Amino acid sequence: MRLEGGFLQKGQTMKTKDQLLADIRLGLEKSGLSAGLRRVDHAPVKAAQSSQAAQAVQATQAPKPPALQTADGWEVRDRSVSHTRIDPALVAEAIALVRVGSAAFLSPTVDLGRVVGDCVCVPTTAKDLPAVVFARRPGRNGLTRFVKKPAIPDSRVTLVLKRASEGPFYVLITAWIGGPAFPEPWDRRATSEARAFWKNHALAWGCEETEEGSETIIPTAYFL
């Protein structure tokens, strides 16, 4: 369309905005400039994608929390699937007071000098037998002995540490509030002393997660 003197010639009609834009784009395509126009159209999208990629890189480079460390400078790492269910700050405090020396395996009990929580491993007597149940905890290979009575306030944290074979550090096998305990009877490391311990001790019911449908009042052979 050509305007003369700013007026439409006789017989011509005013084009709409969309028609004018279509004419402009057609002209650009003929002149070879349309590719550049398309690049400009996609520039904001590419910029946004670049920004997202940069943010992802920054996230992977974010500083990791400081490693746990013993009093004599050994690094301690938790297991990939942690068996520790107590406050990580208490675990760190207890580990910082422990000297491991060169031990391959150790289970120190640290008294923090104040009540830090409830000990869920409680003594049982013949009077408690009607309240004793057995259930499987997640990640365990056998049943755990429970008793339906409350936990006991305690000032101690017990750790189980094992020296790693793949580097100069220790692995935190587990930790709990309370004093020394023993491997459960089904554990391959269980001794006659451990089996005797679990005949007179149990975990307070409701303080530990259990697998649905695993509860029973019938003890398995290793509890007898």
RANORFEN-V19933 format. One line per field, one symbol per residue. ss: DSSP state (a for helix, b for strand, c for the rest). phi: phi as a letter, one per 30 degrees, with the letter a starting at -180 (. if undefined). psi: psi as a letter, one per 20 degrees, with the letter a starting at -180 (. if undefined). A space follows every 10 residues. Layout:
ss = ???
phi = ???
psi = ???
This chain:
ss = cccbccbccc ccccccaaaa aaaaaaaaaa accaaaaaaa aaaaaaaaaa aaaaaaaaaa cccccccbbc ccccbbbbcc cccccccaaa aaaaaccccc ccccbbccbb bcccccbbbc bbbccaaaaa abbbbbcccc ccbbbbbccc cbbbcbbbbb bbbcccccbb bbbbbbbccc cccccccccc caaaaaaaac bbbbcccccc cccccbcccc aaac
phi = .bcbiibddd jcbdddeddd dddddddddd dicddddddd dceddddddd dddddddddd cdddddddbd dciddbbddd cdcccceedd ddddddcccc ibddaabdcc cdiadclcdd cbdbbedded cdbbacceic cadcdbbdbd dcebccbccb bbdddcldac cddaaadkde bbededddcd cddddddddc badddjcbdb ddicdaccdd edcc
psi = ppppjjqqrp iqqpqrghgg hggggghhhh ijihghghhh highghgggh ggghhgghgh jqpqqqqqpr hkjpqpqrqh nqjpjrphhh gggghiippi ckqhpqmqpp ojjqpiapoi oqqqahhihi jprqqpqpjq jaqqpqqmrq rpqqjqppqo qppqijrmrq pogrqrpaaq aqqqhipiip rhhghhgihj qrqppiiqqq ppjipqioqr hii.
